[in-house]
Amino acid sequence: MGMGVQGGGRKNEIRPSMNVTPLVDVVLVLLIIFMVVTPLLAKQMWLNLPKKDEDAKNEPPPGEKDKPVVVTVDRDGTVRINQSPVERAALRDKLGRIIAARAESVIYFDAHDEADYAVAVEVMDLARMGGARTIAVLTENAVR
């Protein structure tokens, strides 16, 4: 609040007068804030959710032909295809027959954390030579 000194009336009398400049500044800042925020409140987000498929519950579990091919390398270097042990020499041919019977040439690869790195890379190379176009490396612990 400012004070003004004006002549008139009594000499040396101080008359109070209000300074509205700070009030106007605050009001203008609030007006700018509301102008910026108002368009953000009007935004709408559309979300398309898939419809629930009731027929999916009645489907039988996938057969042996549709079961994913999982190649695992154990800690001691044993190679397995879907939990059945396979010799490394026969891995390429066996995977070739399995992949030829399927529409997709995708295999899943899992190696034990303490498995030898060279063995794991060799198994992936044999899988690639056996016809696997995509090798998906499992990052979570698979059923062992």
C-alpha atoms as an extended CHARMM CRD file, in Angstrom:
* protein
*
       144  EXT
         1         1  MET       CA              0.0000000000        0.0000000000        0.0000000000  PROA      1               0.0000000000
         2         2  GLY       CA              1.4470000000        3.3280000000       -0.9930000000  PROA      2               0.0000000000
         3         3  MET       CA              1.0560000000        6.6700000000        0.6540000000  PROA      3               0.0000000000
         4         4  GLY       CA              0.5910000000        9.8830000000       -1.2170000000  PROA      4               0.0000000000
         5         5  VAL       CA              1.1720000000       13.4260000000       -0.1150000000  PROA      5               0.0000000000
         6         6  GLN       CA             -1.2430000000       15.8920000000       -1.6190000000  PROA      6               0.0000000000
         7         7  GLY       CA             -1.7970000000       19.5150000000       -1.0270000000  PROA      7               0.0000000000
         8         8  GLY       CA             -5.2020000000       20.7110000000       -0.0690000000  PROA      8               0.0000000000
         9         9  GLY       CA             -7.1450000000       20.7030000000        3.0480000000  PROA      9               0.0000000000
        10        10  ARG       CA             -4.7200000000       20.8030000000        5.8840000000  PROA      10              0.0000000000
        11        11  LYS       CA             -1.1000000000       21.4070000000        5.3030000000  PROA      11              0.0000000000
        12        12  ASN       CA              1.2470000000       18.3300000000        5.6170000000  PROA      12              0.0000000000
        13        13  GLU       CA             -1.6640000000       15.9040000000        5.8380000000  PROA      13              0.0000000000
        14        14  ILE       CA             -0.9020000000       12.4100000000        4.5820000000  PROA      14              0.0000000000
        15        15  ARG       CA             -3.7350000000       10.7130000000        2.7110000000  PROA      15              0.0000000000
        16        16  PRO       CA             -3.5940000000        6.9790000000        2.0610000000  PROA      16              0.0000000000
        17        17  SER       CA             -4.0900000000        5.7950000000       -1.5360000000  PROA      17              0.0000000000
        18        18  MET       CA             -4.0510000000        2.2240000000       -2.8080000000  PROA      18              0.0000000000
        19        19  ASN       CA             -1.4300000000        1.0920000000       -5.3420000000  PROA      19              0.0000000000
        20        20  VAL       CA             -3.2220000000       -1.4270000000       -7.6320000000  PROA      20              0.0000000000
        21        21  THR       CA             -0.2230000000       -2.3110000000       -9.8300000000  PROA      21              0.0000000000
        22        22  PRO       CA              0.7730000000       -5.4440000000       -7.8540000000  PROA      22              0.0000000000
        23        23  LEU       CA             -2.8550000000       -6.5740000000       -7.8440000000  PROA      23              0.0000000000
        24        24  VAL       CA             -3.0950000000       -6.2030000000      -11.6230000000  PROA      24              0.0000000000
        25        25  ASP       CA              0.1860000000       -8.1150000000      -12.0550000000  PROA      25              0.0000000000
        26        26  VAL       CA             -1.0880000000      -11.0560000000       -9.9870000000  PROA      26              0.0000000000
        27        27  VAL       CA             -4.3890000000      -11.1400000000      -11.8620000000  PROA      27              0.0000000000
        28        28  LEU       CA             -2.6360000000      -11.1320000000      -15.2440000000  PROA      28              0.0000000000
        29        29  VAL       CA             -0.3250000000      -13.9810000000      -14.1880000000  PROA      29              0.0000000000
        30        30  LEU       CA             -3.3390000000      -16.0260000000      -13.0450000000  PROA      30              0.0000000000
        31        31  LEU       CA             -5.0960000000      -15.2670000000      -16.3440000000  PROA      31              0.0000000000
        32        32  ILE       CA             -2.0940000000      -16.5360000000      -18.3240000000  PROA      32              0.0000000000
        33        33  ILE       CA             -1.9110000000      -19.6990000000      -16.1940000000  PROA      33              0.0000000000
        34        34  PHE       CA             -5.5930000000      -20.4550000000      -16.7600000000  PROA      34              0.0000000000
        35        35  MET       CA             -5.2460000000      -19.7720000000      -20.5060000000  PROA      35              0.0000000000
        36        36  VAL       CA             -2.4210000000      -22.3100000000      -20.7260000000  PROA      36              0.0000000000
        37        37  VAL       CA             -4.0760000000      -24.9900000000      -18.5750000000  PROA      37              0.0000000000
        38        38  THR       CA             -7.6010000000      -24.8300000000      -20.0560000000  PROA      38              0.0000000000
        39        39  PRO       CA             -6.7800000000      -26.4880000000      -23.4280000000  PROA      39              0.0000000000
        40        40  LEU       CA             -5.0450000000      -29.3270000000      -21.5890000000  PROA      40              0.0000000000
        41        41  LEU       CA             -8.2070000000      -30.0830000000      -19.6320000000  PROA      41              0.0000000000
        42        42  ALA       CA            -10.2310000000      -30.4770000000      -22.8320000000  PROA      42              0.0000000000
        43        43  LYS       CA             -8.0220000000      -33.2720000000      -24.2690000000  PROA      43              0.0000000000
        44        44  GLN       CA             -9.7260000000      -36.6080000000      -24.6840000000  PROA      44              0.0000000000
        45        45  MET       CA             -8.0260000000      -39.9330000000      -24.9950000000  PROA      45              0.0000000000
        46        46  TRP       CA             -9.7120000000      -42.6900000000      -26.9510000000  PROA      46              0.0000000000
        47        47  LEU       CA             -8.9710000000      -46.2650000000      -26.0250000000  PROA      47              0.0000000000
        48        48  ASN       CA             -9.9660000000      -49.2080000000      -28.1750000000  PROA      48              0.0000000000
        49        49  LEU       CA            -10.0150000000      -52.4310000000      -26.2110000000  PROA      49              0.0000000000
        50        50  PRO       CA            -10.2770000000      -55.7770000000      -27.9680000000  PROA      50              0.0000000000
        51        51  LYS       CA            -13.5350000000      -57.5710000000      -27.5280000000  PROA      51              0.0000000000
        52        52  LYS       CA            -13.5800000000      -60.5880000000      -25.2790000000  PROA      52              0.0000000000
        53        53  ASP       CA            -13.4300000000      -63.7640000000      -27.3160000000  PROA      53              0.0000000000
        54        54  GLU       CA            -15.6850000000      -66.3540000000      -25.7500000000  PROA      54              0.0000000000
        55        55  ASP       CA            -14.6660000000      -69.0380000000      -28.2700000000  PROA      55              0.0000000000
        56        56  ALA       CA            -11.0320000000      -68.9760000000      -27.1260000000  PROA      56              0.0000000000
        57        57  LYS       CA            -11.9460000000      -70.6330000000      -23.8290000000  PROA      57              0.0000000000
        58        58  ASN       CA            -13.4280000000      -73.6410000000      -25.6030000000  PROA      58              0.0000000000
        59        59  GLU       CA            -10.3820000000      -74.3770000000      -27.7300000000  PROA      59              0.0000000000
        60        60  PRO       CA             -8.3670000000      -77.4500000000      -26.8010000000  PROA      60              0.0000000000
        61        61  PRO       CA             -4.7550000000      -76.9490000000      -25.7350000000  PROA      61              0.0000000000
        62        62  PRO       CA             -2.2520000000      -76.8640000000      -28.5740000000  PROA      62              0.0000000000
        63        63  GLY       CA             -1.1920000000      -80.2300000000      -29.8690000000  PROA      63              0.0000000000
        64        64  GLU       CA              2.3220000000      -81.5820000000      -30.1440000000  PROA      64              0.0000000000
        65        65  LYS       CA              2.6430000000      -80.0320000000      -33.6040000000  PROA      65              0.0000000000
        66        66  ASP       CA              1.8920000000      -76.5010000000      -32.3420000000  PROA      66              0.0000000000
        67        67  LYS       CA              4.0160000000      -76.7790000000      -29.2090000000  PROA      67              0.0000000000
        68        68  PRO       CA              6.9640000000      -74.3410000000      -29.3140000000  PROA      68              0.0000000000
        69        69  VAL       CA             10.4280000000      -75.7940000000      -29.8590000000  PROA      69              0.0000000000
        70        70  VAL       CA             12.6730000000      -75.0050000000      -26.8940000000  PROA      70              0.0000000000
        71        71  VAL       CA             16.3660000000      -75.8660000000      -27.1240000000  PROA      71              0.0000000000
        72        72  THR       CA             18.1240000000      -75.7940000000      -23.7600000000  PROA      72              0.0000000000
        73        73  VAL       CA             21.7500000000      -76.1530000000      -22.7460000000  PROA      73              0.0000000000
        74        74  ASP       CA             22.2550000000      -77.4570000000      -19.2000000000  PROA      74              0.0000000000
        75        75  ARG       CA             25.0770000000      -76.5960000000      -16.8260000000  PROA      75              0.0000000000
        76        76  ASP       CA             27.0560000000      -79.6810000000      -17.8250000000  PROA      76              0.0000000000
        77        77  GLY       CA             26.6090000000      -79.0410000000      -21.5800000000  PROA      77              0.0000000000
        78        78  THR       CA             23.7040000000      -81.4310000000      -22.1880000000  PROA      78              0.0000000000
        79        79  VAL       CA             21.5240000000      -80.2430000000      -25.0660000000  PROA      79              0.0000000000
        80        80  ARG       CA             17.7680000000      -80.8000000000      -24.8850000000  PROA      80              0.0000000000
        81        81  ILE       CA             14.9170000000      -80.2530000000      -27.3060000000  PROA      81              0.0000000000
        82        82  ASN       CA             11.6700000000      -79.8320000000      -25.3520000000  PROA      82              0.0000000000
        83        83  GLN       CA             13.2000000000      -81.5820000000      -22.3210000000  PROA      83              0.0000000000
        84        84  SER       CA             14.4190000000      -84.6490000000      -24.2520000000  PROA      84              0.0000000000
        85        85  PRO       CA             18.2360000000      -84.9940000000      -24.4500000000  PROA      85              0.0000000000
        86        86  VAL       CA             19.8740000000      -84.8770000000      -27.8730000000  PROA      86              0.0000000000
        87        87  GLU       CA             23.4890000000      -85.4260000000      -28.9310000000  PROA      87              0.0000000000
        88        88  ARG       CA             25.1100000000      -82.3570000000      -30.4700000000  PROA      88              0.0000000000
        89        89  ALA       CA             25.9940000000      -84.3150000000      -33.6120000000  PROA      89              0.0000000000
        90        90  ALA       CA             22.3250000000      -85.1530000000      -34.2020000000  PROA      90              0.0000000000
        91        91  LEU       CA             20.9510000000      -81.7270000000      -33.2110000000  PROA      91              0.0000000000
        92        92  ARG       CA             21.1410000000      -80.2030000000      -36.6810000000  PROA      92              0.0000000000
        93        93  ASP       CA             19.2760000000      -83.0580000000      -38.3770000000  PROA      93              0.0000000000
        94        94  LYS       CA             16.6540000000      -83.4070000000      -35.6480000000  PROA      94              0.0000000000
        95        95  LEU       CA             15.8870000000      -79.6770000000      -35.6240000000  PROA      95              0.0000000000
        96        96  GLY       CA             15.7470000000      -79.7330000000      -39.4280000000  PROA      96              0.0000000000
        97        97  ARG       CA             13.0310000000      -82.4150000000      -39.3100000000  PROA      97              0.0000000000
        98        98  ILE       CA             11.0930000000      -80.6360000000      -36.5670000000  PROA      98              0.0000000000
        99        99  ILE       CA             11.1960000000      -77.2490000000      -38.3080000000  PROA      99              0.0000000000
       100       100  ALA       CA             10.2790000000      -78.7480000000      -41.6920000000  PROA      100             0.0000000000
       101       101  ALA       CA              7.0250000000      -80.0590000000      -40.1770000000  PROA      101             0.0000000000
       102       102  ARG       CA              6.0170000000      -76.6140000000      -38.9460000000  PROA      102             0.0000000000
       103       103  ALA       CA              4.7780000000      -73.4710000000      -40.6210000000  PROA      103             0.0000000000
       104       104  GLU       CA              7.0930000000      -71.2320000000      -38.5740000000  PROA      104             0.0000000000
       105       105  SER       CA             10.8300000000      -71.6960000000      -38.3060000000  PROA      105             0.0000000000
       106       106  VAL       CA             11.1430000000      -70.2070000000      -34.8230000000  PROA      106             0.0000000000
       107       107  ILE       CA             12.9230000000      -71.8820000000      -31.9420000000  PROA      107             0.0000000000
       108       108  TYR       CA             13.3680000000      -70.7210000000      -28.3610000000  PROA      108             0.0000000000
       109       109  PHE       CA             16.8190000000      -70.9910000000      -26.8380000000  PROA      109             0.0000000000
       110       110  ASP       CA             17.6280000000      -71.1990000000      -23.1370000000  PROA      110             0.0000000000
       111       111  ALA       CA             21.0050000000      -71.8160000000      -21.5460000000  PROA      111             0.0000000000
       112       112  HSD       CA             21.7760000000      -72.3180000000      -17.8880000000  PROA      112             0.0000000000
       113       113  ASP       CA             23.5220000000      -69.3620000000      -16.2580000000  PROA      113             0.0000000000
       114       114  GLU       CA             26.6300000000      -71.4270000000      -15.6120000000  PROA      114             0.0000000000
       115       115  ALA       CA             26.6930000000      -73.1660000000      -19.0120000000  PROA      115             0.0000000000
       116       116  ASP       CA             29.8050000000      -72.7840000000      -21.1450000000  PROA      116             0.0000000000
       117       117  TYR       CA             29.4430000000      -69.8590000000      -23.5380000000  PROA      117             0.0000000000
       118       118  ALA       CA             31.1620000000      -71.6700000000      -26.4190000000  PROA      118             0.0000000000
       119       119  VAL       CA             28.7370000000      -74.5940000000      -26.1340000000  PROA      119             0.0000000000
       120       120  ALA       CA             25.7430000000      -72.2310000000      -26.1460000000  PROA      120             0.0000000000
       121       121  VAL       CA             26.9740000000      -70.4350000000      -29.2720000000  PROA      121             0.0000000000
       122       122  GLU       CA             27.7200000000      -73.7510000000      -30.9810000000  PROA      122             0.0000000000
       123       123  VAL       CA             24.1730000000      -74.9750000000      -30.2600000000  PROA      123             0.0000000000
       124       124  MET       CA             22.6960000000      -71.7520000000      -31.6860000000  PROA      124             0.0000000000
       125       125  ASP       CA             24.8550000000      -72.1700000000      -34.8150000000  PROA      125             0.0000000000
       126       126  LEU       CA             23.6750000000      -75.7690000000      -35.2110000000  PROA      126             0.0000000000
       127       127  ALA       CA             20.0680000000      -74.6200000000      -34.8090000000  PROA      127             0.0000000000
       128       128  ARG       CA             20.5780000000      -71.9930000000      -37.5050000000  PROA      128             0.0000000000
       129       129  MET       CA             22.1110000000      -74.6140000000      -39.8290000000  PROA      129             0.0000000000
       130       130  GLY       CA             19.1660000000      -76.8900000000      -39.0150000000  PROA      130             0.0000000000
       131       131  GLY       CA             16.7480000000      -74.4160000000      -40.5710000000  PROA      131             0.0000000000
       132       132  ALA       CA             15.7860000000      -72.0700000000      -37.7400000000  PROA      132             0.0000000000
       133       133  ARG       CA             15.2080000000      -68.6180000000      -39.2020000000  PROA      133             0.0000000000
       134       134  THR       CA             14.4930000000      -66.9730000000      -35.8390000000  PROA      134             0.0000000000
       135       135  ILE       CA             16.1280000000      -67.8730000000      -32.5500000000  PROA      135             0.0000000000
       136       136  ALA       CA             14.3690000000      -66.2580000000      -29.5960000000  PROA      136             0.0000000000
       137       137  VAL       CA             16.5940000000      -66.1990000000      -26.5250000000  PROA      137             0.0000000000
       138       138  LEU       CA             14.6470000000      -66.7420000000      -23.2990000000  PROA      138             0.0000000000
       139       139  THR       CA             15.5920000000      -64.2630000000      -20.6150000000  PROA      139             0.0000000000
       140       140  GLU       CA             13.5720000000      -65.7360000000      -17.7420000000  PROA      140             0.0000000000
       141       141  ASN       CA             14.2650000000      -69.1070000000      -16.1930000000  PROA      141             0.0000000000
       142       142  ALA       CA             12.4660000000      -71.7710000000      -18.1890000000  PROA      142             0.0000000000
       143       143  VAL       CA             11.1860000000      -75.0090000000      -16.7200000000  PROA      143             0.0000000000
       144       144  ARG       CA             14.2280000000      -77.1900000000      -16.1480000000  PROA      144             0.0000000000
